[in-house]
Amino acid sequence: MIKNSSNLLFINTLMLSTIMVISSNSWIGCWMGLEINLLSFIPLMVNKNNLLSTEATIKYFLMQAFTSSLLLFSIILFMISYNFTFELTYFKNLSFSTMIFFTLLIKSGTAPFHFWFPIVIEGLSWINSFILMTWQKIAPLLMISYFSFMNSFSFFIIISTIIGSLGGLNQISLRKIMAFSSINHIGWMLTAMMFNEYLWIFYFIIYSITSLTIVLIFNMNKIFYFNQLFSMNMKSQILKFTFFISLLSLGGLPPFLGFFPKWMVIQSMIEMNQLFIMMILICTSLLTLYFYLRICYSTFMFNIMQPNWLMNYYFNYKMMFLLIMFLMISLAGLIQFLSLTYIFY
């Protein structure tokens, strides 16, 4: 009871700290929100029964503390040089604010500063991994969107999409596969920032919904590694179908919901004549689809006989209702695709 109430307190603080960063109009306010966010997420990561979680917590704390100190140093240095101004709009057009930009890239796990991200996720539970892949990226990505030198995004977009797609090919840990998938999607979000102020938010929401569906299924079945997929017990056909559709939607396969934010980004790149970056993004998305389909193949194409006493599966009707709702959201992309096809053709 005490543990649940304390976790609820830390989750509320985590959400309020992110809202503090979103609503702040100064760099100092954003830095304070990031610090509160860090201190509220650290207790959620710790698990006394898992030594890997302790190691992951220490690594995460050291990395975030280093970037926070570097961010504060940069803010104070520029504040002293330019008449003690903290406003976000003042720093928006300054080329020397690249130091702040790099610290935010490290905090968000963007390549080539991604080295800590898969290692930390490997030691966390599925729920904490989901928080780290989604909610913990809101504040850094929002602060990155304040910068106006968007041309420098191209290098990080290409590196993130390539590393995110190639890094997941030879992994046997599903948490690391999801981590490299997150790095790949960060490249798409940075691309969306280059063309539209709100497009990356739409992309992030769709990515979070599809990732939540997959994480919930993995957490229900206690699946952490690739070889466990061969004995994954899914009694419900709806659950199996939801898992399959969610993976394809996360990979951006048309006509599912995950394809539509990528379609909007591709259309923006065509209008801005960014064809080289567009080809790299499309090719790397095909590579991510490969290891998503690899997961689906291992789960559904192998029939392994098990005795009944090994099937310890708890059928949670509330969780099934939630997964069915997410399935309907993913299939909503099919309805949009058919409606757009009717309009244009």
N, C-alpha and C positions, 0 to 999 in steps of 0.2 A: 504494500500500500504506500509506504513512504517512498519507495523507489519510483513508483508510477507517478506520484505527485511531483517529485523532484524532476523527473523527465519532462512532465508537462510544463513545469516552470521554465526549464531550459529551452523547450521548443517555443514557448511564447516569447522568451527573450530573444531567441534566434530570429523569429519573425519580426519582432519590433525593431531589432538592430538593422535588418535589411530595409524596413520602411524608413528608418532614420537616415540611411544613406540615400534612399530615393528622394526624400523630401528635403535634404540638406542643400543649401546654396553656397556652401564654402567647403574648401578642401579639408579643413580641420574637422568640420562636422562629419564629412565622409570618413575620415580616418578614425574618428571615435566610434562611428557605427561599425566599421570593420573590426575594430578591437573588441567591441562588445560581442559581435558575431563570433569571433574566434573563441572568446572565453565561454560562450554559451554552447558551442559545438563540442568543445573538448570533453566535458563530462559525458556527453552522449556517446562518444567514441569508446570510452573505457569499458572494458568487459573483463572482470576478474577471472573468468573461466577460460579466457583466450589470451595467450601470451602474444599472439600476433597483433591483437588490437592494441595492446600496450605499446608495442614497437611502432605501430602505425600512428598512434597518438603522439608519441614523442617526435617522430619525423615530421608529422604535420605541424606540430607546434613550433618546432625549430624553423621550418621553412616559412611559415606565416609570420613568425616573430621577426625573422630577418627581413622579409619584404616590408613589414609594417614599420620597422625602424628606418629602413631605407626610404620609404615613402614619407615619413615624418621629417627626416633629414632634408629631403628634397624640398618639401613644402616650406620649412623654416628658412632654408637657404634662399629660395626665391622670394620669400616674404621680406627678408632683410634687404635684398637687392632692389626690390621694387615697392618701397614705401608701405610695407606691412599690409599688403593686400591679400586677403584670403579668398576672394570671390572666384567662383568657378569660371565665370565669363571672362575674367581677366587672363587666366591661364590658357584659355581655349585656343588662341591663335599664336602662341609663343612656341618657337621651334626648340627652345632649350627644355621644354617640359617632357622631352623624350624619356628622361630618367623616371618620371612618374608613370609614363606609358609602359615602360619595361617592367616596373614593379607590379602593375596591374595585370600584365600578361602572365607573370609568374604566378600570381594569386589565382588566376582563372585556369591555369594548367595548359596554356596555349604553347604549342611547339614553336621553337626548339627549347622552351623552358618547361617541358612536360615531365621531366625525369622523375619527379617526386610523385606525380599523380597516380600512375598504375601501381606503384609500390604501396602507397597509403591505402588505396582501395582494396588491395589484396588482403589486408588484415582486418577489414571491417565487415559488419553484417550487411545483408542486402538492403535493409532500410537506411542505414547510415551511408551506404554507397550511393543510394539514390539521392539522398540529401546533398552529398558532396558533388554529384554529377549535375544537379539541377539548382537547388535553392542557393547553394554556396557560390554559384557563378553569377547570380543576378546582380549583386553589388559591383563586382569588378567589371563585368561587361557593360553595365550602365555607365560607370565612370569612364570606360574606354570610349563609349559613344559620344562623350563630351568633346573629344579631341577633333580638330578640324583637318589635320594632315592625313587624310584618308589614303593618299597615294602610298604611304609607307605600309599600309595593310597588306599589300599584294604579296610581299615576301612571306609574311606570317600565314597568310591564307594558303599559299602553295605548300609551305612546309607542314602546316597542321593537317591538311587533307592527305598529303602523301604519307606522313608518319602514322596518322590515324588509321589509314587503310592497310598499309604494309605491316604495321605493328601487331594487328590482330590476326594475321594469317597463321602464324606459327605458335599461337597460344593455346594452352590446355585449360587455363583458368578462365571461367566465364566472367568473373569480375574484371579481369584484365581486358577481356574482349570488349566488355561494355565501357571500360575506361578509354580504350583506343577509339571506340566508336564515338565517345563523347568528344575526344580531341578532333576527330574528323568533322563532327557537327559544329564545333567552334569555328572551324574554317568557313563553313557556310554562313554562320552568324556574322562573322566579320565581313564577309562579302555583302551580306544584306545591309550592314551598317554603311557601306560605301555608297549605296544608292538610295536608301530610304531610312528615315529616322525611326520608323515604327515597324518596318518589315522584320527586323531581327527579333522583335518581341513576339510577333505572330509565329515565327519559326520556333522560338524557344518554347512557347506554350504547346505547340504540336509535338515537339520533341519530348517534353516532359510527360505528356499524356501517354504516348506510346512506350516510353521507357518505364513508366509506372506499371503498366500492364505486364510487361516482361519481368520486372523485378518482383511483383507480387506472385507471379506463377513460380518463379525460382524460389522465392522465400517459402511458399506453401509446401513445395516438394523437397526443400532443403537440398537444392542442387547448387554446387559450387564449382565443380570441375567437369571437364568434357566427358570423361569416361563414365560419369554418373548419368549422363543422358541416355545411355543404352538401357538402363534399368529404370528410367523415369516412368512412373506409374500414373497414367491419366485415365481414370475411369470414365470421366465425362467427355463426350465428343465435343460439347460446346467449349470446354476448357482447352481441348486440343486444337480446335479450330481458332479460338481466340489467340492462342500462343502463336500459331502459324501466321495469322493475319497481322498480328502486332509486329512480328519480326520483319515481315515484308514491308509493312508501313514504315518502320524505323529505317529500313534501307532505302526508302524513297521509291519503291516500285509502283508505277502507275497501274491501276487507277485509285490506289488507296490514299488515305488522308495525308500520309507523310510525303507524298509526291507533290502536293500543291504548294507548300512553301518553297520547295526546291524549284518548282516550275516558275514561280514568281521571281525568284532570284535569277534564274536563267534568262527569263524575259528581260529583266532589268539589265543584265550583262550584254544581251544582244543590242538593246537600245543604246547603251553606252559604248558599244564596239569593243568590249573586253572579251574577245573570242578565245584568246590563249588561256586565260584563267578559267573560262567556261569549260574548255575541253579537259583541263586538268581536273576540275571538280567532277565532271561527268565520269571520267575514267576511274577516278578514285572511288566514286560511289558504286561502280560496278564491282570493285574489289571488296568493298564492305558487304555488298549483297552476296558475294561468294561465301564469306564465313557465316553470314546469317543463314543462308541455305544449307550450309554444312551442319549447323546446329539443328535445323529442321530435319534434315536427312537422318541424322543420328538418333533423333527422337522418335520419328514416325515410321521409318522404313525398316527398322529392325524389330522383330518380334521375339522377345526373350521370355521363355516360360519360367514362372516363379511359383514356389509353393505359397499357399494362402497366408501362412503365418509371417511371411516377409512383407506382405502388403499392409503397411501401417499408414493408411491414408485417411485423413480426417476430412470429410465432406462438409465444408463450411458454406451454408446457403447464403449468408450475407456477403461473403467474399465472392461467391459465384455471381450474385446479382451485380456486384461492382464490376466484375470482369465482363459480364454480358453488356453492361452499359458502355464500357470502354470499347468493346467489340462493335457496338452500334456506332460509336463515334468514328472508329477507323473505317467502317463500311460507309459512312457518310461521304467519304471521298469518292466512292463509286457513284453515288447519286449526283454529286457535283460534276463528275466527269461526264455522265450521261446527259445532264442538262446542258453543259457547255457544248458537247458534241451536237446536240439538237439545235442550239442557237447558231453555231457557226456553219453547220452543214445542212 
